[in-house]
Amino acid sequence: DSRSLLTVIILGASGDLAKKKTYPALFGLYLRDLLPSNTIIYGYARSHIEINDFKARISKGLKGDEEKKKQFLSLLHYHSGKYDEKASYDEFEKLISAEEKKQSGVERSNRLFYMAIPPSIFIDVSIGIHGSLISKNGWSRVIVEKPFGRDLDSSRELVSELGKLFKEKDLFRIDHYLGKEMVQNLMVLRFANAVFEPLWSKSHISSITITFKEDIGTEGRGGYFDQFGIIRDVMQNHLLQVLSLVAMEPPVSLNADDITNEKVKLLRCIQPIKMNEVVLGQYTSDPEGKIPAYLDDEGVPKDSVTPTYAAAVFHINNPRWRGMPFILKCGKALDERKTEVRIQFKRPDNFLFSDDDISRNELVMRIQPGEAVYLKLLSKKPGLENKIEQTELDLSYRHRFENLDLPDAYERLILDAIKGDHNLFVRDDELDVAWQIFTPLLDQIEKEKIKPEPYTFGSRGPKSADELSKRFGFIRSLGY
Ligand code: BG6
């Protein structure tokens, strides 16, 4: 309402994430008229940048109407200061409250803090916010970006340190995959359709594969990436979130806690991952030798064994899934950009048709690019011949919905944080169990210095990954 003011404070405002995601998402909300009419946006970082240079920098990341851009840029402020010094935050506080006071008739000043900073300074910045910047007459909420630690111990330490400063209800841990349209649709598809739920178990499904593919390498981010590797970067968070939504039991209600309770319960049923059910890969240069190999990326040690590709089989020990494999695959520098869930069904018990066609029913939920849900079916080839062929029931968003204008995941998440809705954020116990699943595997990989299998930039990834899927009964059909 008009008596409350929103100040968004972006810590790490001069960084890549802020430029590529945070500011564009705020602009997206602005264009949709979803930011409160009284909004101030303050950037904070160490670098001294003139406000006009800062605006020019941010402007490059914004797409849309020039006039709107100008109006949005006029909401931006920037201040430079240290991350580990109270005096800097105190000085910043004075600027923010002076700016807030300029707005008339305001009774509540709400503050949304967005930590777009590296994990090494999470705690310093949290102390700074807590010590100097908390709103005196409104709510203060903090959005934190991953990585939340690099193993169970460091994650617990982070949770406990932040827990001393902020209440769980004021903390919003982002996993931006939860903000994606198709990820949101997973629960609707599962629980709103009578045709899927009865089939949704090991009785009718032979395997579920969740794939994340990128067609770019680390591209100068190698120095950062090398400290984490693909399992921490993508599998432990984004893919595990998708897995929980695909596999969890129906929640009691759509309330955030009820959903998270089911996710946590599911995650606790995951069996320890076995090294002989894991494939690790690292990309080499492309066939022409033009694109740098991972080891040639800036900041990557020449003898690094950090994986840029990982595939692993997950076993969920509960009545619905016991004995049925979940295959998670993720990698950089592959042949395409694609994230999808592929549910492969068993063949009907009494299969009357010739056995040379080995294709199966598959339900595919494509998260990106080109959101789609399609179901592969066997159908009679039209005409006099008695042949069957594979065809599809296809719900491609672009064909089905006119003028599709999907918000970026970050738009939805920032809006939810403004509303105080935790539904799409990661709860502390959920994070804990995610680390419990991956820490033993990561420790083993590091202790035994397991060498990743090389794969060519632009390829399907390590050969052993396809073999792993095959070993677990996945039948590769045409077009996959
Ligand atoms: C980030 C990872 O969390 O997700 C990146 O750190 C990855 O390495 C990115 O590229 C992928 O996000 P999206 O939305 O482009 O699929």
Residues whose N, C-alpha, C, O or C-beta is under 5 A from the ligand:
A	BS01	BG6	D233
